[in-house]
């Protein structure tokens, strides 16, 4: 599909339906002030003032997909606990269906609880299950996913190593999607890194790439990144690679093009959730068969924007559109 404007791309996003499968979580933030040290132990006492709950992981990807104008369908696994009820409540508040949230009494709902004094991050408390799916859980998920595959324009797998995506489930999803000619894009983690054979777009970060390939010598040098991409392409089949480099930008790779894009100069507040935004933008662009360099440019912009806000936040589509319209590099890659 050819586009002659950024507005045309964003308008095309609104016509897309995206199935997001993966690990969801509740991101909780307790804010307060510290004025003294505890007499019981050498630790600060936080005078708590407020607590916020936000959607994280695959649920934050669903928020990003929604913010970009597309229709998200979230399929995820949670515990049979009050935190799952909170996850569902947060989804419903955002008008995202919770009908595909599978509850299991074999696990807990993932919660990342951050404690902050002003802008200072004091502590994070994680509550999670990391073991893989049981046969019953996999059966419940496949029963939900199977009828949806042929109805969507894109499948996005968001893996945080919390157990929703097992090797068997991943391989089944990719085969079923290929039969329906539906592109699959992946934000991988370390455990299943080499399981994603035959995907349309693969988006690890540098740490995941190093661990997944056993290549600790991988550096930010473009020739080193090219060697890593070549090595990866020999181990798993993919059409496009988008490697996020944190504050150093992104590296893109396919049979046709490759290169490194620097990060845009910004005032960084929090990098949490930036990868969710990058994969959301890249996935929609991939499903529209847009040039990889355009995809990388737009995703790089979006990932940087969300880092300017504290906590896990979805992309502001108006700001992304505005920055894309004024960025000559983005416009040049579209035409």
C-alpha positions, 0 to 999 in steps of 0.5 A: 500500500502506497502513501503520500502523507503521514496523515494517510498512514495514521488514517490507515491505522484506524482501519486496522484490528490487532490481536495482542497476545502476551504478558500483561501486568499492573504497574503501581506507583506509590508517591510520597516524601521522605523526611527521616530514616527509620529507627528500626533499620537504616532505610528511609521512611516514605510518607505516602501521599497517593497510589496510582495503577496503570496498565503494563506489558501487553496491556500497555501495548493494547493502550498504544495500539488504541492511541494510534487509532487501531482496534486492539484485542488483548489476549492475556493470562492472569491469576485468579486474584484481586490483582486480576480484577484490578487489571480487568477494571483498568482495561474496562476504564480504557474501553478495552475488552477484557473478554480474552483475559484468562484467569488461572489459579495456578499463577498470580497476576503480575504487579510491578509496584514502584515506590517514589519520593518526588522523582527519586525511585526508591524501590520496586516490588515485583509480584509474578509467576515465571513458569510456563503454561500448563496444558489447561492454560494453553488449551484455554488460550488457543481456544480464544485465539484460534477464531480471532486469527483470520479476523485481524490485520496483525498479531503482536506477541509481547513476551515478558517471560512471565509465562503467557507465551510458551514455545508450543503456543508461539509456534502454533500461533505463527503457523496459524497466522501464516495459514491466514497470511496475517503478519506476526511481529514480536517483542521478545524476551530471553527465554523464548528468544530463538523460538520465533521462527518465520515472523514478519518483524522481530524487535529485541533490545540490545541486552536481549540480543546479547543474551539470546545469541550468547554474544556479549561482545555485541557493541553499539558499533554499526558493524558489530550490530550488522554482524549480530543481525546476520548471525540472528538471521541464520538462527531464526527466519524473519523479514525485518529486524528492529533492534532498540538501543535505549538512549542510542536509538535503533538499528534496522535490518532486512535483506534489502536495507540496514542501518542505525538511527540515532536517538532524538535529543530529549529530556528523559524522565522514564524509559519504562514502556518505551519498548511497548510503544516502539513495537506498537508503531512498528507493528502497524507499519509492518502490517501496512507494508511500509518501508522498513526505514520509515518504520524505524524512523517513526518508531524511534520518534515514538519511543523517545516521546514516551520517555519524556513522561514519568511512568508507563504511558501510551504514545500521544498520537497528536504529538507523534503526528506533529513530530513526524510531519516536521521531520524531513527524514521520516517524510523522505522515507515515505515517498 
